Structures are given as structure tokens and as C-alpha cells.
């Protein structure tokens, strides 16, 4: 049994334009209970991401006003993407090696969701339980 990125992604992610303010995005993030927002270009392609860490390090710590600061001023532009058919073992390795908590999942060049550290951990337990059950059944007595 193999789990793929497409099996554990969160398709309910927040997208906003780069011209939205940090305050507008924070309100949407709070409402939707997300710790990030994807910055989308006019054609919908991802251009960046703003996370709670970006708020702390690039907004609050620099004394910027969230009501006037645009997301483009605080976004991270180095996005990490994986193909929808990438195995979650490789996704977990990538997240660990890159020291990131969110990965965009793409299918045919289009973002279809986001894998977060939380979704990864939640799904890994379920995955390990299922694999353990299969191994136990295979090792059971033959009649």
C-alpha cells in the first residue's frame, strides 16, 4: 500500500492576490483556520506563500503596519512543489531536508492542494496502522 501526495493534501487552501494587505489576509487565515495563504498571480499560478512566520519576521519584527503592508512585501517566493503522484515518504523527506512545513501539490502544472506538517503527521499514523495490519495478516498462521 502506497500513499501519494494527492491522498493527503488539503484542497481547501487560501489564495489571495499579492496586492491584498497583510491585515486582509490575516482575517481570512483566522476565519479559515489556516496558518498560511498562497499568493496567486492574475492567471491563478502560485507566486509565493505567506506564513505565520512571515508575519512574525517580516511584519511584526520590522514594525510594519498590517493594514498598509501588501502581501508581496512579506511573501516567500521560493515555493516547494511536489507532483500529485509523489510518494509521501519522499514528501516527508523533502519537508524535513528543506526544513519547511508546507508543500504545494501540483497535477499537470496546476496546484491542487497543500500538504502541511500537520496533515502529514495525521496521515502517517493511519498509513503505518494499515501497513502494520497487512504485515500482521501476512505473518498469521496458514490453514
C-alpha positions as CSV (number, residue, x, y, z in Angstrom):
1,X,0.0,0.0,0.0
2,X,1.5,3.3,-1.1
3,X,0.1,6.7,-0.2
4,X,0.7,9.6,-2.6
5,X,0.8,13.3,-2.2
6,X,-2.7,13.5,-3.7
7,X,-4.0,11.2,-1.0
8,X,-3.2,13.5,1.9
9,X,-3.3,17.0,0.5
10,X,-5.6,19.8,1.8
11,X,-7.6,21.1,-1.2
12,X,-9.2,23.8,0.9
13,X,-6.3,26.3,0.8
14,X,-6.5,30.1,0.8
15,X,-5.4,32.0,-2.3
16,X,-5.1,35.8,-2.4
17,X,-3.5,38.3,-4.8
18,X,-0.2,39.9,-4.0
19,X,-1.9,43.3,-3.6
20,X,-4.0,42.2,-0.7
21,X,-2.9,43.6,2.6
22,X,-1.5,41.6,5.5
23,X,-4.5,42.5,7.6
24,X,-7.0,41.3,5.0
25,X,-5.1,38.0,4.7
26,X,-4.8,37.6,8.5
27,X,-8.6,37.9,8.8
28,X,-9.1,35.3,6.1
29,X,-6.5,33.0,7.6
30,X,-8.2,33.3,11.0
31,X,-11.6,32.6,9.6
32,X,-10.5,29.6,7.6
33,X,-8.1,28.4,10.4
34,X,-5.1,28.3,8.2
35,X,-1.5,29.3,9.1
36,X,-0.7,30.4,5.5
37,X,-2.0,31.9,2.3
38,X,-0.9,31.2,-1.2
39,X,-0.2,34.3,-3.3
40,X,-1.7,33.8,-6.8
41,X,-0.9,35.7,-9.9
42,X,-3.7,37.0,-12.2
43,X,-3.7,33.7,-14.1
44,X,-4.0,31.8,-10.8
45,X,-0.5,30.4,-10.7
46,X,1.2,30.5,-7.3
47,X,3.8,33.2,-6.9
48,X,4.5,32.9,-3.3
49,X,3.3,32.0,0.2
50,X,2.8,34.0,3.4
51,X,3.0,32.0,6.6
52,X,2.7,32.9,10.2
53,X,6.5,33.0,10.3
54,X,6.5,35.7,7.6
55,X,4.1,37.7,9.7
56,X,6.4,37.5,12.7
57,X,9.7,38.0,10.9
58,X,8.8,40.4,8.1
59,X,5.9,42.3,9.5
60,X,5.8,42.5,13.3
61,X,9.6,42.4,13.9
62,X,10.1,45.1,11.3
63,X,7.3,47.3,12.8
64,X,5.2,47.3,9.6
65,X,1.6,48.2,9.6
66,X,-0.5,45.2,8.5
67,X,-3.3,47.5,7.2
68,X,-1.0,49.0,4.6
69,X,1.6,46.3,4.0
70,X,0.9,44.3,0.9
71,X,1.4,40.5,0.8
72,X,4.0,40.9,-1.9
73,X,6.2,42.8,0.6
74,X,6.3,39.8,3.1
75,X,5.8,36.7,0.9
76,X,8.3,33.9,0.4
77,X,8.8,33.4,-3.3
78,X,10.8,30.1,-3.1
79,X,7.9,27.7,-3.3
80,X,8.4,23.9,-2.9
81,X,6.2,21.8,-5.1
82,X,5.7,18.0,-5.5
83,X,3.8,16.1,-8.1
84,X,0.5,14.6,-7.1
85,X,1.8,11.1,-7.6
86,X,4.9,11.6,-5.4
87,X,5.0,9.1,-2.5
88,X,4.5,10.5,0.9
89,X,7.8,9.1,2.1
90,X,9.6,11.3,-0.5
91,X,7.4,14.3,0.5
92,X,8.3,13.8,4.2
93,X,12.0,13.6,3.4
94,X,11.7,16.8,1.3
95,X,9.9,18.7,4.0
96,X,12.5,17.5,6.6
97,X,15.5,18.3,4.4
98,X,14.2,21.7,3.3
99,X,13.0,22.5,6.9
100,X,9.6,23.5,5.7
101,X,6.1,22.8,7.0
102,X,4.1,23.3,3.7
103,X,4.5,21.8,0.2
104,X,2.3,22.7,-2.8
105,X,0.9,19.6,-4.7
106,X,0.7,20.0,-8.4
107,X,-1.0,18.0,-11.1
108,X,-0.4,18.9,-14.7
109,X,1.2,22.2,-13.7
110,X,-1.8,23.3,-11.6
111,X,-1.8,23.5,-7.8
112,X,-4.4,21.1,-6.4
113,X,-3.6,21.4,-2.7
114,X,-1.2,21.8,0.1
115,X,0.4,19.2,2.3
116,X,1.2,20.6,5.8
117,X,3.2,19.1,8.5
118,X,0.0,18.5,10.5
119,X,-1.7,16.6,7.6
120,X,1.5,14.6,7.1
121,X,1.7,13.5,10.7
122,X,-2.0,12.7,10.9
123,X,-1.9,10.6,7.7
124,X,1.3,8.9,8.5
125,X,-0.2,7.3,11.7
126,X,-3.1,6.0,9.6
127,X,-0.7,4.7,7.0
128,X,1.5,2.9,9.5
129,X,-1.5,1.3,11.1
130,X,-2.8,0.0,7.8
131,X,0.7,-1.4,6.8
132,X,1.1,-3.0,10.2
133,X,-2.3,-4.7,9.8
134,X,-1.3,-6.0,6.4
135,X,2.0,-7.3,7.7
136,X,0.3,-9.0,10.6
137,X,-2.2,-10.7,8.3
138,X,0.6,-11.9,6.1
139,X,2.5,-13.3,9.1
140,X,-0.5,-15.0,10.5
141,X,-0.9,-18.8,10.6
142,X,-1.7,-20.6,7.3
143,X,-4.5,-23.1,7.5
